[in-house]
């Protein structure tokens, strides 16, 4: 009886860890293939706010966005 409970708990723990690692890998792959914000999006957004962005400003924003990913 105790061995059965340990087998169930061990299987549950292994399943949770494997599921977490697989989900993390898939999520990172999706972020790499489809980045949430591109340079063109930043330029369009800044132009929409009435600013003409320089490449330096765009690069700074891209670095800040990558820092929080």
C-alpha positions in Angstrom: 0.0 0.0 0.0 2.7 2.5 0.9 4.7 1.5 -2.2 1.7 2.2 -4.3 1.3 5.7 -2.9 5.0 6.4 -3.4 4.8 5.3 -7.0 1.8 7.5 -7.6 3.6 10.5 -6.0 6.8 9.9 -7.9 4.9 9.6 -11.2 3.0 12.9 -10.4 6.2 14.7 -9.6 8.0 13.5 -12.7 5.0 14.4 -14.8 4.8 17.9 -13.4 8.5 18.6 -13.9 8.5 17.2 -17.5 5.3 19.2 -18.3 6.8 22.4 -17.0 10.0 22.0 -18.9 8.2 21.1 -22.2 5.8 24.1 -21.8 8.8 26.4 -21.0 10.7 25.3 -24.1 7.6 25.7 -26.4 6.9 29.1 -25.0 10.5 30.3 -25.5 10.4 28.9 -29.1 7.2 30.8 -29.8 8.7 34.1 -28.4 11.8 33.7 -30.6 9.8 33.0 -33.8 7.1 35.7 -33.1 8.7 38.5 -31.1 6.1 40.6 -29.4 7.5 43.9 -30.6 9.6 44.8 -33.6 11.6 47.9 -34.6 8.9 48.8 -37.1 6.2 48.6 -34.5 8.2 50.9 -32.2 8.7 53.4 -35.0 5.0 53.4 -36.0 4.0 53.8 -32.3 6.3 56.8 -31.8 5.2 58.4 -35.1 1.6 58.0 -33.9 2.5 59.9 -30.8 3.8 62.7 -33.0 7.5 62.0 -32.5 10.0 61.2 -35.2 12.2 58.5 -33.6 15.9 58.3 -34.2 17.6 54.9 -34.6 19.3 55.4 -31.3 15.9 55.8 -29.5 14.5 52.7 -31.3 17.6 50.7 -30.2 17.2 51.8 -26.6 13.6 50.8 -26.5 14.4 47.4 -28.1 17.1 46.8 -25.4 14.7 47.6 -22.7 12.0 45.3 -24.2 14.5 42.4 -24.5 15.7 43.0 -20.9 12.2 42.2 -19.6 11.6 39.1 -21.7 
